[in-house]
Amino acid sequence: MSTEEYKIDGKDLLSRVKEIVHQGNVRRIIIKNEAGHSLLEIPLTFGVVGAVLMPVWVAIGAIAALTARYTLVVEKEVPPA
């Protein structure tokens, strides 16, 4: 498993999370505020798309309105070599 971190503005948060989810090899996304506190953890499994994620998109939209900067921590599945 590999981990990547992205610093992102609140206005771009939802679109960036959607983009990351569509990459397909993501296991979990953690959204942290500027102080480094986790606001939302999104565990993802294979095949989770569409209407199932609608409540998640709403929650991310609400979080994006709270502050200006966030850190996205993305855990990706790495295929065995």
C-alpha positions as CSV (number, residue, x, y, z in Angstrom):
1,M,0.0,0.0,0.0
2,S,1.3,3.4,-0.9
3,T,0.3,6.8,0.5
4,E,0.2,10.2,-1.2
5,E,-0.7,13.6,0.2
6,Y,-2.1,16.6,-1.7
7,K,-2.6,20.1,-0.4
8,I,-5.7,21.5,-1.9
9,D,-8.0,24.6,-1.7
10,G,-11.6,24.1,-0.4
11,K,-13.1,25.1,-3.7
12,D,-11.3,22.3,-5.5
13,L,-11.8,19.6,-2.9
14,L,-14.9,17.8,-4.3
15,S,-13.6,17.7,-7.9
16,R,-10.2,16.4,-6.8
17,V,-11.7,13.7,-4.6
18,K,-14.0,12.6,-7.5
19,E,-10.9,12.5,-9.8
20,I,-9.0,10.4,-7.4
21,V,-11.9,8.0,-6.9
22,H,-12.2,7.4,-10.6
23,Q,-8.5,6.3,-10.8
24,G,-9.7,3.0,-9.4
25,N,-6.8,1.8,-7.3
26,V,-7.7,3.9,-4.2
27,R,-8.4,2.1,-1.0
28,R,-9.1,5.1,1.3
29,I,-9.2,8.9,1.2
30,I,-8.7,11.0,4.4
31,I,-9.5,14.7,4.4
32,K,-7.6,16.7,7.0
33,N,-7.9,20.4,7.9
34,E,-5.1,22.9,8.1
35,A,-4.2,21.8,11.7
36,G,-3.8,18.2,10.5
37,H,-7.0,16.8,12.2
38,S,-9.0,14.2,10.2
39,L,-12.4,15.5,9.2
40,L,-13.5,12.6,7.1
41,E,-12.3,9.1,6.2
42,I,-13.7,7.5,3.1
43,P,-12.9,3.7,2.8
44,L,-13.3,2.6,-0.8
45,T,-13.9,-0.9,-2.1
46,F,-13.8,-2.1,-5.7
47,G,-17.1,-1.4,-7.5
48,V,-18.2,1.5,-5.3
49,V,-19.5,4.2,-7.7
50,G,-22.4,6.4,-8.6
51,A,-25.4,6.7,-6.2
52,V,-23.6,4.8,-3.4
53,L,-21.2,7.7,-3.1
54,M,-23.8,10.5,-3.2
55,P,-23.9,11.0,0.6
56,V,-20.1,11.2,0.5
57,W,-20.1,13.9,-2.1
58,V,-22.6,15.9,-0.1
59,A,-20.5,15.6,3.1
60,I,-17.3,16.7,1.1
61,G,-19.2,19.7,-0.2
62,A,-20.2,20.7,3.3
63,I,-16.6,20.3,4.6
64,A,-15.2,22.3,1.6
65,A,-17.2,25.3,2.8
66,L,-15.6,25.3,6.3
67,T,-12.0,26.4,5.6
68,A,-9.7,27.3,2.7
69,R,-7.0,24.6,2.7
70,Y,-7.1,20.8,3.2
71,T,-4.8,17.9,2.9
72,L,-5.9,14.8,1.1
73,V,-4.3,11.6,2.2
74,V,-4.8,8.9,-0.5
75,E,-4.0,5.3,0.2
76,K,-3.5,3.3,-3.0
77,E,-3.4,-0.4,-3.6
78,V,0.0,-1.4,-5.1
79,P,-0.1,-4.6,-7.1
80,P,2.6,-7.1,-6.1
81,A,5.7,-7.0,-8.2
